[in-house]
Amino acid sequence: MTNIGITRDLHCWDMSLNWVPNGTLQSWNFLIRVKAAVLGDLKYERRKDFHDTY
């Protein structure tokens, strides 16, 4: 199974993308979050698992 992962340090933010492009377990996950501990709950996440039909 092919798995592609990208992680970037955007100064105050962390960004990551994980993608499984082929096979029966096709999925992707995208996450951006703040590095500061005080704002640790501030994040944006999108994902599509192989269970999802959209």
N, CA, C and O atoms as CSV, one atom per row, in Angstrom:
chain,resi,resn,atom,element,x,y,z
A,1,MET,N,N,0.848,-1.168,0.000
A,1,MET,CA,C,0.000,0.000,0.000
A,1,MET,C,C,0.898,1.237,0.000
A,1,MET,O,O,1.831,1.334,0.797
A,2,THR,N,N,0.615,2.164,-0.882
A,2,THR,CA,C,1.337,3.421,-0.963
A,2,THR,C,C,0.769,4.409,0.041
A,2,THR,O,O,-0.447,4.579,0.125
A,3,ASN,N,N,1.636,5.059,0.801
A,3,ASN,CA,C,1.231,6.060,1.771
A,3,ASN,C,C,2.139,7.272,1.591
A,3,ASN,O,O,3.360,7.159,1.702
A,4,ILE,N,N,1.539,8.442,1.313
A,4,ILE,CA,C,2.293,9.665,1.102
A,4,ILE,C,C,2.006,10.606,2.262
A,4,ILE,O,O,0.845,10.887,2.557
A,5,GLY,N,N,3.036,11.090,2.916
A,5,GLY,CA,C,2.867,12.001,4.043
A,5,GLY,C,C,3.752,13.220,3.902
A,5,GLY,O,O,4.934,13.107,3.577
A,6,ILE,N,N,3.177,14.390,4.146
A,6,ILE,CA,C,3.912,15.653,4.080
A,6,ILE,C,C,3.655,16.410,5.381
A,6,ILE,O,O,2.511,16.549,5.812
A,7,THR,N,N,4.719,16.893,5.995
A,7,THR,CA,C,4.611,17.701,7.207
A,7,THR,C,C,5.419,18.973,7.005
A,7,THR,O,O,6.564,18.929,6.557
A,8,ARG,N,N,4.812,20.105,7.339
A,8,ARG,CA,C,5.490,21.393,7.182
A,8,ARG,C,C,5.416,22.180,8.472
A,8,ARG,O,O,4.407,22.159,9.177
A,9,ASP,N,N,6.509,22.881,8.771
A,9,ASP,CA,C,6.578,23.801,9.899
A,9,ASP,C,C,6.363,25.200,9.328
A,9,ASP,O,O,7.212,25.717,8.601
A,10,LEU,N,N,5.219,25.814,9.662
A,10,LEU,CA,C,4.865,27.124,9.112
A,10,LEU,C,C,5.025,28.211,10.174
A,10,LEU,O,O,4.101,28.994,10.394
A,11,HIS,N,N,6.169,28.271,10.827
A,11,HIS,CA,C,6.529,29.226,11.871
A,11,HIS,C,C,5.681,29.028,13.122
A,11,HIS,O,O,6.160,28.418,14.078
A,12,CYS,N,N,4.457,29.509,13.157
A,12,CYS,CA,C,3.578,29.377,14.334
A,12,CYS,C,C,2.597,28.218,14.188
A,12,CYS,O,O,1.875,27.892,15.131
A,13,TRP,N,N,2.567,27.603,13.023
A,13,TRP,CA,C,1.595,26.568,12.712
A,13,TRP,C,C,2.309,25.290,12.282
A,13,TRP,O,O,3.441,25.335,11.800
A,14,ASP,N,N,1.649,24.165,12.456
A,14,ASP,CA,C,2.080,22.879,11.902
A,14,ASP,C,C,1.024,22.433,10.904
A,14,ASP,O,O,-0.173,22.555,11.163
A,15,MET,N,N,1.465,21.918,9.766
A,15,MET,CA,C,0.554,21.416,8.757
A,15,MET,C,C,0.981,20.006,8.379
A,15,MET,O,O,2.174,19.740,8.232
A,16,SER,N,N,0.022,19.103,8.219
A,16,SER,CA,C,0.354,17.757,7.769
A,16,SER,C,C,-0.722,17.252,6.819
A,16,SER,O,O,-1.902,17.574,6.957
A,17,LEU,N,N,-0.286,16.455,5.854
A,17,LEU,CA,C,-1.164,15.825,4.874
A,17,LEU,C,C,-0.722,14.376,4.743
A,17,LEU,O,O,0.451,14.103,4.491
A,18,ASN,N,N,-1.638,13.466,4.910
A,18,ASN,CA,C,-1.391,12.042,4.707
A,18,ASN,C,C,-2.394,11.539,3.685
A,18,ASN,O,O,-3.584,11.845,3.767
A,19,TRP,N,N,-1.901,10.751,2.706
A,19,TRP,CA,C,-2.747,10.333,1.594
A,19,TRP,C,C,-2.408,8.904,1.208
A,19,TRP,O,O,-1.239,8.558,1.039
A,20,VAL,N,N,-3.426,8.084,1.070
A,20,VAL,CA,C,-3.306,6.722,0.533
A,20,VAL,C,C,-4.057,6.761,-0.797
A,20,VAL,O,O,-5.286,6.700,-0.804
A,21,PRO,N,N,-3.332,6.862,-1.947
A,21,PRO,CA,C,-3.970,7.139,-3.228
A,21,PRO,C,C,-4.627,5.950,-3.925
A,21,PRO,O,O,-5.508,6.155,-4.760
A,22,ASN,N,N,-4.239,4.740,-3.618
A,22,ASN,CA,C,-4.807,3.610,-4.348
A,22,ASN,C,C,-5.024,2.409,-3.429
A,22,ASN,O,O,-4.546,2.375,-2.294
A,23,GLY,N,N,-5.750,1.438,-3.946
A,23,GLY,CA,C,-6.067,0.258,-3.155
A,23,GLY,C,C,-7.456,0.372,-2.544
A,23,GLY,O,O,-8.186,1.326,-2.812
A,24,THR,N,N,-7.808,-0.597,-1.731
A,24,THR,CA,C,-9.136,-0.613,-1.119
A,24,THR,C,C,-9.231,0.328,0.078
A,24,THR,O,O,-10.336,0.648,0.516
A,25,LEU,N,N,-8.111,0.774,0.611
A,25,LEU,CA,C,-8.100,1.654,1.787
A,25,LEU,C,C,-7.763,3.094,1.419
A,25,LEU,O,O,-7.053,3.768,2.166
A,26,GLN,N,N,-8.263,3.583,0.273
A,26,GLN,CA,C,-7.987,4.955,-0.151
A,26,GLN,C,C,-8.501,5.939,0.895
A,26,GLN,O,O,-9.640,5.833,1.352
A,27,SER,N,N,-7.652,6.899,1.271
A,27,SER,CA,C,-8.052,7.893,2.264
A,27,SER,C,C,-7.095,9.075,2.209
A,27,SER,O,O,-6.038,9.012,1.582
A,28,TRP,N,N,-7.491,10.160,2.883
A,28,TRP,CA,C,-6.606,11.303,3.062
A,28,TRP,C,C,-6.970,11.998,4.366
A,28,TRP,O,O,-8.092,11.883,4.861
A,29,ASN,N,N,-5.987,12.727,4.915
A,29,ASN,CA,C,-6.155,13.451,6.161
A,29,ASN,C,C,-5.327,14.731,6.076
A,29,ASN,O,O,-4.139,14.679,5.758
A,30,PHE,N,N,-5.947,15.883,6.357
A,30,PHE,CA,C,-5.281,17.180,6.314
A,30,PHE,C,C,-5.485,17.859,7.659
A,30,PHE,O,O,-6.606,17.910,8.163
A,31,LEU,N,N,-4.399,18.388,8.252
A,31,LEU,CA,C,-4.478,19.000,9.576
A,31,LEU,C,C,-3.586,20.236,9.632
A,31,LEU,O,O,-2.423,20.193,9.230
A,32,ILE,N,N,-4.142,21.341,10.135
A,32,ILE,CA,C,-3.374,22.549,10.461
A,32,ILE,C,C,-3.678,22.873,11.909
A,32,ILE,O,O,-4.842,22.904,12.310
A,33,ARG,N,N,-2.627,23.118,12.707
A,33,ARG,CA,C,-2.837,23.468,14.109
A,33,ARG,C,C,-1.799,24.480,14.580
A,33,ARG,O,O,-0.717,24.601,14.006
A,34,VAL,N,N,-2.155,25.200,15.634
A,34,VAL,CA,C,-1.286,26.213,16.231
A,34,VAL,C,C,-0.252,25.525,17.113
A,34,VAL,O,O,-0.569,24.554,17.801
A,35,LYS,N,N,0.981,26.022,17.094
A,35,LYS,CA,C,2.043,25.459,17.934
A,35,LYS,C,C,1.952,25.900,19.390
A,35,LYS,O,O,2.345,25.146,20.280
A,36,ALA,N,N,1.447,27.095,19.653
A,36,ALA,CA,C,1.413,27.652,21.009
A,36,ALA,C,C,0.567,26.772,21.928
A,36,ALA,O,O,-0.549,26.383,21.582
A,37,ALA,N,N,1.115,26.466,23.102
A,37,ALA,CA,C,0.422,25.600,24.054
A,37,ALA,C,C,-0.889,26.213,24.533
A,37,ALA,O,O,-1.854,25.493,24.790
A,38,VAL,N,N,-0.928,27.529,24.652
A,38,VAL,CA,C,-2.135,28.215,25.125
A,38,VAL,C,C,-3.296,28.015,24.145
A,38,VAL,O,O,-4.451,27.900,24.556
A,39,LEU,N,N,-2.985,27.976,22.864
A,39,LEU,CA,C,-4.000,27.805,21.823
A,39,LEU,C,C,-3.993,26.396,21.242
A,39,LEU,O,O,-4.337,26.207,20.075
A,40,GLY,N,N,-3.613,25.424,22.029
A,40,GLY,CA,C,-3.454,24.056,21.557
A,40,GLY,C,C,-4.704,23.423,20.979
A,40,GLY,O,O,-4.604,22.496,20.176
A,41,ASP,N,N,-5.888,23.903,21.368
A,41,ASP,CA,C,-7.132,23.340,20.852
A,41,ASP,C,C,-7.553,23.941,19.517
A,41,ASP,O,O,-8.517,23.474,18.910
A,42,LEU,N,N,-6.853,24.963,19.053
A,42,LEU,CA,C,-7.186,25.613,17.793
A,42,LEU,C,C,-6.576,24.809,16.648
A,42,LEU,O,O,-5.356,24.750,16.498
A,43,LYS,N,N,-7.443,24.190,15.843
A,43,LYS,CA,C,-6.962,23.382,14.722
A,43,LYS,C,C,-8.056,23.256,13.676
A,43,LYS,O,O,-9.231,23.490,13.957
A,44,TYR,N,N,-7.657,22.884,12.471
A,44,TYR,CA,C,-8.571,22.610,11.366
A,44,TYR,C,C,-8.190,21.244,10.822
A,44,TYR,O,O,-7.030,21.002,10.491
A,45,GLU,N,N,-9.162,20.357,10.730
A,45,GLU,CA,C,-8.870,18.997,10.261
A,45,GLU,C,C,-9.954,18.551,9.297
A,45,GLU,O,O,-11.147,18.718,9.550
A,46,ARG,N,N,-9.508,17.976,8.177
A,46,ARG,CA,C,-10.415,17.374,7.191
A,46,ARG,C,C,-9.879,15.990,6.883
A,46,ARG,O,O,-8.667,15.783,6.828
A,47,ARG,N,N,-10.778,15.051,6.684
A,47,ARG,CA,C,-10.353,13.701,6.360
A,47,ARG,C,C,-11.407,12.989,5.545
A,47,ARG,O,O,-12.588,13.331,5.593
A,48,LYS,N,N,-10.970,11.999,4.798
A,48,LYS,CA,C,-11.861,11.102,4.086
A,48,LYS,C,C,-11.289,9.709,4.251
A,48,LYS,O,O,-10.193,9.418,3.772
A,49,ASP,N,N,-12.023,8.860,4.924
A,49,ASP,CA,C,-11.622,7.474,5.112
A,49,ASP,C,C,-12.203,6.600,4.018
A,49,ASP,O,O,-13.064,7.035,3.254
A,50,PHE,N,N,-11.732,5.374,3.946
A,50,PHE,CA,C,-12.238,4.448,2.940
A,50,PHE,C,C,-13.695,4.068,3.236
A,50,PHE,O,O,-14.364,3.523,2.359
A,51,HIS,N,N,-14.202,4.338,4.438
A,51,HIS,CA,C,-15.597,4.071,4.788
A,51,HIS,C,C,-16.544,5.119,4.196
A,51,HIS,O,O,-17.707,4.822,3.924
A,52,ASP,N,N,-16.047,6.345,3.997
A,52,ASP,CA,C,-16.885,7.457,3.544
A,52,ASP,C,C,-17.269,7.285,2.081
A,52,ASP,O,O,-16.492,6.769,1.278
A,53,THR,N,N,-18.474,7.724,1.748
A,53,THR,CA,C,-18.959,7.592,0.368
A,53,THR,C,C,-18.990,8.915,-0.382
A,53,THR,O,O,-19.343,8.932,-1.561
A,54,TYR,N,N,-18.629,10.040,0.268
A,54,TYR,CA,C,-18.667,11.331,-0.429
A,54,TYR,C,C,-17.374,11.631,-1.110
A,54,TYR,O,O,-17.238,12.678,-1.742
